[in-house]
Amino acid sequence: KQWYQRRVAITAGSLGVVTDGVKHSMNPFDENAIEEAVRMKQKKIVKEIVVASCGPSQSQETIRTALAMGADRGIHVEVPAGTDADLQPLAVAKIFSKLVEKEKPDLVILGKQAIDDDANQTTQLLAGMLDWPQGTMASVVNAADGRLTITREIDGGLEDISVSLPAVISADLRLNEPRYATLPNIMKAKKKKVPTATLR
């Protein structure tokens, strides 16, 4: 068994930690969202999976992980390093709403929340901006006749709702067990081009 310890360094001004040289990984809730999209594609419910990530150039690693899991295309919205920590849910929702206008999907699946700030707001804000129905904290998603039946985890237990498409949903950890990317798929993902968009 091998492990190494990394000393945590605080940034100047004590407003964060130094992330230089640290390998980032995908948010676990986003892994569940991608897994659900891949399963929907395997069932022929969706035709194409497009993933997007906002952040500095290192965000392309996360997109490539999604491509290796089974996504078809990725879009990187570049946010300058050092300012990405200030990217709040409202800003992310505005960015994603512009991507939705361009890509015209029938379904947007996001992770329930980011694990750094636990805000759990982007899905709701995006659905409001698009004026689309939403199903948050989904632990079960079934599709039939242009509608989604979603089982949501709420404080009192479970709630079943039905929404029409297009819709925005957020994935809970209990939605599925994300697959591991295979080595051949990881190698293919490294070769795929990931277009970069910038904020305006």
Salt bridges, closest charged atoms under 4 A:
GLU35 OE2 - ARG39 NE 2.76
GLU35 OE1 - ARG179 NE 2.75
GLU48 OE2 - ARG73 NE 2.81
GLU61 OE1 - LYS23 NZ 3.57
ASP72 OD1 - LYS41 NZ 2.54
GLU103 OE1 - ARG73 NH2 2.50
GLU153 OE2 - ARG174 NE 2.85
GLU159 OE1 - ARG152 NH1 2.45
ASP172 OD2 - LYS112 NZ 3.88
ASP172 OD1 - ARG174 NH2 3.38
